[in-house]
Amino acid sequence: MTDWQRVKSYEDIEYFKAEGMAKIVINRPHKRNAFRPKTVMELYEAFSNAREDQRIGVVLLMGAGPHTDGKYAFCAGAISRCGAKAAISTRRVRRD
């Protein structure tokens, strides 16, 4: 069994590492893991951290669940009222 260690506490995601792997979980099951601008920034930070860690060879991306109705969803996409803001905020992030 893998001993996952939490890397950092976030509001919208969970981020763990173990044995050369990183696991990022979108943790908004009450919204079917739909992302908002905050989610996008947290995902960017976690993926950047995993990319910079020479020990990481694979990243697992998952969605938390189930929803309050008992059904699971990986990710419902962007919250429509926030979609434009998320797209704008990701363009402002400097990439290597």
C-alpha positions in Angstrom: 0.0 0.0 0.0 1.3 3.5 -0.9 2.0 5.8 2.0 0.8 9.2 0.5 2.3 12.3 2.2 0.4 15.5 2.0 2.6 18.2 0.3 0.5 21.3 1.1 -3.0 22.1 2.2 -5.2 23.8 -0.4 -8.9 24.8 -0.4 -9.9 23.2 -3.7 -7.4 20.4 -4.2 -5.5 17.8 -2.3 -1.8 17.2 -3.2 0.2 14.2 -2.1 3.5 12.5 -3.0 4.8 9.0 -2.5 7.3 6.7 -4.1 8.1 8.8 -7.2 4.4 9.7 -7.8 2.4 12.8 -7.2 -1.4 12.7 -6.7 -3.6 15.7 -7.2 -7.2 15.4 -6.3 -9.8 18.1 -7.3 -11.7 18.2 -4.0 -15.0 19.9 -4.8 -17.5 16.9 -4.9 -20.4 19.1 -3.9 -19.9 20.9 -7.2 -19.0 17.7 -9.2 -15.4 18.9 -9.0 -16.1 21.9 -11.3 -13.2 24.3 -11.2 -13.1 28.0 -10.5 -10.2 30.4 -10.8 -8.9 29.4 -7.3 -8.9 25.8 -8.4 -7.0 26.6 -11.6 -4.3 28.5 -9.6 -4.0 25.7 -7.1 -3.7 23.1 -9.8 -1.0 25.2 -11.6 1.0 25.4 -8.3 0.8 21.7 -7.6 1.7 20.6 -11.2 4.6 23.1 -11.2 5.8 21.6 -7.9 5.6 18.1 -9.3 7.4 19.1 -12.5 10.3 20.6 -10.5 10.7 17.5 -8.3 13.2 15.2 -9.9 11.9 12.3 -7.9 8.4 12.5 -9.5 7.9 10.3 -12.6 4.1 10.3 -12.8 1.3 12.6 -11.8 -2.2 11.1 -11.0 -5.1 13.5 -11.5 -8.3 12.5 -9.8 -11.7 13.9 -8.8 -13.0 13.5 -5.3 -16.5 12.0 -4.7 -19.2 11.1 -4.5 -21.5 14.1 -4.9 -24.3 14.5 -2.4 -26.6 12.4 -4.7 -24.2 9.5 -4.4 -22.8 9.7 -8.0 -19.2 10.3 -8.9 -17.8 12.8 -11.4 -14.2 13.4 -12.4 -14.7 17.0 -13.3 -17.7 18.9 -14.6 -15.6 21.6 -16.1 -15.5 25.3 -15.3 -18.3 27.0 -13.3 -19.9 29.0 -16.1 -20.1 32.2 -14.2 -16.3 32.0 -13.5 -15.1 30.5 -16.8 -13.9 33.7 -18.4 -12.1 34.8 -15.2 -10.3 31.4 -15.0 -9.1 31.7 -18.7 -7.8 35.2 -18.1 -6.0 34.3 -14.8 -4.2 31.4 -16.4 -2.9 33.6 -19.3 -1.3 35.9 -16.8 0.8 33.1 -15.3 4.4 33.2 -16.6 5.4 29.9 -18.2 9.0 28.6 -18.7 
